[in-house]
Amino acid sequence: MHSPAIYEIRVQERLDAQWASWLAPMALRHTADGETVLTGRLRDQAELHGLLMKVRDLNLLLLEVKRVEPERPHTA
């Protein structure tokens, strides 16, 4: 079993805010190029695959899926 991780999923289309609840727990943000970036903490690989199925069901062009490593505190 994989531990929770933060993911960024980039799609070519600009998604309206109305999709935010359906794509929860992901937050939506738009780029200057008109793309949408979904960012959020997912519990495991099963939740990631479920979210990717939603992207597929919306017929969105998937550009990137990236696991984002959280910042580690600096030690002195």
Secondary structure by P-SEA (a helix, b strand, c coil): cccbbbbbbbbccccccccccccccbbbbbccccbbbbbbccccaaaaaaaaaaaaaacccccbbbbbbccccccc
